[in-house]
Amino acid sequence: MAGAAKKITVMVVDDSAVVRRTLTDVLAGDPCIEVIAAARDPFYAAEALKAAVPDVMMLDVEMPRMDGITFLQKLMTQHPIPVIICSSLTGKGCETTLRALEYGAVDIISKPRLGARSFLEESRVRICDAVKAAAMSKVVKLIPRRPMNVPKLTADAVLPRPAPGAMAETTEKVVVVGASTGGTEALRVFLETLPYDAPGMVIVQHMPEKFTEALAKRLDGLCNINVKEAEDGDSVIRGRALIAPGNRHTLLKRSGASYFVQVKDGPFVCRHRPSVDVLFRSAARYAGRNAVGVIMTGMGDDGARGMLEMKQAGAYNIAQDEATCVVYGMPAEAVKRGCVDRVMPLDDIADEVVRQCMRWTASLPVRRAAL
C-alpha cells in the first residue's frame, strides 16, 4: 500500500498566543497541512529552525526583540524558505509590509488588531490556500538592492456572459492584467518597463484591502506611468494603470469610445475578491478585440475562464512563462484552455503589450495622466 502523501509543514511566528493557537488550529484542520512549530518571536523561531525547517513560515510583522521584516531579510539572505506575512498594519504600515514582498515573502494575510481569532477562523480557506501556494513557490536567496470560507463561484455571480458578436473596434486599446502569488514584484518589473504613454490598463492583484492602495502608491513612485488604486468611475486612459482595491471586484466598462472602471461588492469568485475572472469577463464584454490580456504568476485558475472569453471575443492574450513565475498556476491553466497567443518571460511582456497596441495609439496625442 502506498504511503500517505507528505503534508506541508508550517511554522507560525507571532507574539500573540491567541493568534498562534488560532492559526495552528485553522491549519491543523486541513489534512494536507501540519504545524510543526509555533514561536513567539524571531529568536525562538531561529532556535526552532535548528531542529526542523518547515516548508512554509507564517510570520508576524510587529514583534518584540526583532521585527518580522528584519528577521525575513536575515532568513532570505541565508536560508530562504517560502514566507507568508500575517499583518495587522494599516496606513503607512502597509508600505512597511509591502517591503516584505520585495525581500522575498510570497503572500500577505491580513488580520485585525481586535477580534483576530474570529477573523482568522472565518478566513480558514484563504489561509490554507495561501499556505499551499507558498509551498509550491520558487524562492531564491535575497540579493540586497535599493529599496523600493466560500464556494468557488464563477464570474456569473458578478457579471453575465458577454453576448455573441464582434465588438466595434475603437482607436484605443486597453490592457487587463491578472496576478496572484509573486505578482507584486512581477507587476513592478512589468510596469517599470512601460513608456509614459503606455495603453490604459486595469490590474487585479490578489491582495487584502488597504494593501492595494499602498502597492499602487509604491509602484507610482517607480514607474513612468501613473499607478493608482481604482475608484468607481475612474477613466482608463493612456499613461495610467488602475489596481483593483482589495475586497472589491473591479470591472472594465465602456461609454462610446471611452473606457472606465466600475468598483463593486459581490461574492467571492474563484475564492477571490477581486477576481481576475470578473475583470477579464468584463473586458471580453466591453472591449472585445480592443483588449490585450496578461496573466501572471499565481496559484489556482482565476482568470483562465475569463481569458478564454476574451480570446473568443477577439482579444490578444499573453501569459508569463513557467521559468519566471513564482507559481506557474494561473498562466498554466490559461495555456491549457488554448486561449493564449504568446507565452513569454516576464521581462519581455511589456514590450509585447506595447507592440500589440502601438498601431492603435501612434496617431494620438500623448500625455502623462493626472491623478
SVG drawing of the C-alpha trace seen along z (x, -y; Angstrom):
<svg xmlns="http://www.w3.org/2000/svg" viewBox="-26 -66 49 68">
<polyline fill="none" stroke="black" stroke-width="0.4" points="0.0,0.0 1.4,-3.4 2.2,-5.7 0.2,-8.8 1.2,-12.0 3.7,-14.2 2.0,-17.0 3.0,-20.7 4.9,-21.6 4.4,-25.1 6.0,-27.2 3.9,-30.0 5.8,-33.1 3.6,-35.6 3.9,-37.3 0.2,-36.8 -0.6,-33.5 -4.2,-33.7 -3.0,-34.2 -0.5,-31.3 -3.2,-29.0 -5.8,-30.0 -3.5,-29.7 -2.4,-26.3 -6.0,-25.1 -7.0,-26.6 -4.1,-24.9 -4.5,-21.6 -8.0,-21.4 -6.6,-20.9 -5.5,-17.3 -2.7,-18.4 -1.0,-20.7 0.9,-20.1 2.1,-22.8 5.5,-21.7 6.4,-24.7 4.9,-27.9 7.3,-30.6 6.5,-33.9 9.4,-35.9 12.2,-35.5 14.7,-34.4 12.5,-31.4 11.9,-30.8 15.7,-30.7 16.1,-28.0 13.2,-26.0 14.7,-26.2 17.8,-24.3 15.5,-21.3 13.4,-21.3 13.0,-23.6 9.3,-24.0 8.0,-24.1 6.3,-27.4 6.6,-30.0 3.8,-32.4 5.4,-35.5 4.0,-38.5 5.5,-41.9 5.2,-43.6 7.0,-41.6 9.3,-42.3 13.1,-41.9 13.2,-41.7 10.5,-42.8 9.4,-40.4 10.8,-42.4 14.3,-42.3 14.0,-38.6 12.7,-38.0 15.8,-39.8 18.1,-37.6 16.2,-34.4 16.1,-35.1 19.8,-36.1 20.9,-32.9 18.3,-30.0 15.4,-31.1 12.0,-29.4 8.5,-30.5 7.2,-33.0 3.6,-34.4 3.4,-37.7 0.5,-37.8 0.0,-41.5 -2.5,-43.9 -0.7,-47.0 -2.7,-49.7 -2.0,-53.0 1.8,-53.7 2.3,-50.3 1.1,-48.7 4.1,-50.2 6.3,-48.5 4.6,-45.2 5.0,-45.6 8.7,-45.7 8.4,-42.1 7.3,-41.2 10.5,-42.9 12.5,-40.9 11.1,-37.6 7.8,-36.9 5.3,-35.3 2.0,-36.5 0.2,-38.6 -2.6,-37.6 -4.3,-40.5 -5.6,-40.3 -7.5,-42.9 -6.0,-44.4 -9.1,-43.3 -11.2,-40.1 -8.3,-38.3 -9.4,-34.9 -12.9,-35.0 -11.4,-36.7 -8.8,-34.0 -11.3,-31.3 -13.6,-32.8 -10.6,-33.1 -9.5,-29.5 -10.0,-28.7 -7.9,-31.7 -5.2,-30.9 -4.9,-27.3 -4.9,-28.1 -2.1,-30.7 0.0,-28.0 -0.5,-25.6 0.5,-28.2 3.6,-29.2 4.7,-25.6 4.7,-25.4 6.5,-28.7 10.1,-29.1 12.3,-31.1 15.8,-32.3 18.4,-33.9 17.7,-37.6 20.2,-39.8 20.1,-43.2 19.1,-46.0 17.9,-49.5 14.6,-49.8 11.8,-50.1 -14.6,-30.0 -16.5,-30.4 -17.8,-28.4 -15.8,-28.6 -18.1,-30.7 -17.5,-31.7 -17.8,-35.2 -21.5,-34.5 -22.1,-35.6 -21.0,-39.2 -21.5,-39.7 -23.4,-37.8 -21.5,-36.2 -20.8,-38.6 -23.4,-38.4 -22.0,-36.8 -21.0,-39.2 -17.9,-41.3 -17.2,-44.4 -16.7,-47.5 -13.0,-48.5 -12.0,-51.9 -8.8,-53.9 -7.8,-52.9 -6.6,-49.6 -7.0,-48.6 -4.9,-46.2 -6.2,-44.0 -3.8,-42.1 -4.3,-39.4 -1.7,-38.2 -1.6,-36.5 1.3,-34.8 4.5,-36.6 2.6,-39.1 3.6,-42.3 7.2,-42.0 6.1,-40.8 3.9,-43.9 6.9,-46.1 9.1,-44.6 6.3,-44.9 5.1,-48.4 8.6,-49.9 9.4,-48.9 6.4,-50.6 6.7,-54.1 4.8,-57.1 2.3,-56.8 1.5,-53.1 -2.0,-52.0 -4.5,-52.3 -4.7,-49.3 -6.7,-47.7 -5.0,-45.2 -6.2,-42.6 -3.6,-41.5 -4.9,-39.2 -4.2,-41.2 -6.0,-42.3 -7.8,-45.6 -5.6,-48.6 -2.5,-46.9 -3.6,-47.6 -3.5,-51.4 0.0,-51.1 1.1,-48.9 -0.3,-51.4 1.5,-54.3 4.8,-52.4 4.5,-51.5 3.5,-55.0 6.8,-56.3 8.8,-53.8 7.1,-53.9 6.9,-56.3 3.1,-55.9 0.6,-56.8 -0.4,-54.0 -3.4,-54.3 -5.9,-52.2 -9.0,-52.1 -12.1,-54.2 -15.5,-53.7 -15.8,-55.7 -12.1,-56.2 -11.2,-56.6 -8.9,-54.1 -6.6,-56.3 -3.1,-56.1 -0.4,-56.6 -2.4,-55.2 -2.7,-51.8 -5.6,-51.2 -5.2,-48.5 -8.4,-46.9 -8.9,-47.6 -8.7,-44.6 -12.0,-43.0 -13.8,-44.8 -14.4,-43.5 -13.3,-45.8 -14.9,-45.7 -14.0,-47.4 -16.9,-49.4 -17.2,-51.4 -19.1,-54.6 -18.8,-55.3 -15.1,-55.1 -14.0,-55.7 -13.3,-53.1 -13.8,-53.4 -14.0,-51.1 -16.8,-50.0 -15.8,-49.0 -18.4,-47.0 -19.1,-44.5 -20.1,-40.9 -19.5,-37.3 -16.0,-35.7 -15.3,-34.4 -12.7,-31.6 -12.3,-32.2 -11.1,-35.7 -12.4,-39.3 -11.2,-41.0 -11.3,-38.2 -9.3,-38.2 -12.1,-36.2 -14.5,-39.1 -12.2,-41.7 -11.4,-39.5 -15.1,-38.8 -15.9,-42.5 -13.0,-43.1 -14.5,-40.4 -17.9,-42.0 -17.0,-45.7 -13.7,-45.8 -13.6,-42.6 -10.9,-42.7 -9.8,-46.1 -8.3,-44.3 -5.0,-42.8 -5.0,-40.3 -2.0,-39.4 -2.0,-36.7 0.9,-36.4 2.3,-34.3 -0.2,-32.8 -1.7,-29.6 -5.1,-28.3 -7.1,-29.1 -8.6,-32.5 -8.5,-34.3 -8.3,-31.3 -12.1,-31.2 -12.2,-34.9 -9.2,-34.9 -10.9,-32.2 -13.9,-34.5 -11.6,-37.4 -10.0,-35.2 -13.4,-34.2 -14.2,-37.9 -11.1,-38.6 -8.6,-39.8 -4.9,-39.2 -3.6,-37.3 -0.2,-36.9 0.9,-34.5 4.0,-34.7 6.2,-31.7 6.9,-29.0 10.6,-29.9 9.9,-33.4 6.8,-32.6 6.9,-32.2 4.0,-29.8 3.1,-28.6 -0.6,-28.0 -2.8,-30.7 -0.8,-31.0 -0.7,-27.3 -4.5,-27.0 -4.9,-29.6 -2.5,-27.9 -4.3,-24.6 -7.5,-26.2 -5.8,-27.2 -6.6,-30.9 -3.0,-32.3 -1.4,-33.8 2.1,-34.2 3.9,-32.6 6.8,-34.8 9.4,-35.6 8.3,-38.4 11.0,-40.8 9.5,-40.7 5.8,-41.2 5.8,-45.0 7.4,-45.3 4.9,-42.8 2.0,-44.7 3.2,-48.0 3.9,-46.3 0.4,-45.0 -1.2,-48.4 1.2,-50.6 -0.7,-50.8 -3.8,-52.0 -2.1,-54.7 0.6,-56.1 -1.6,-58.7 -3.0,-60.1 -1.6,-62.9 0.2,-61.7 0.4,-63.0 1.1,-61.6 -2.2,-61.1 -3.1,-63.4 -4.4,-61.7"/>
</svg>
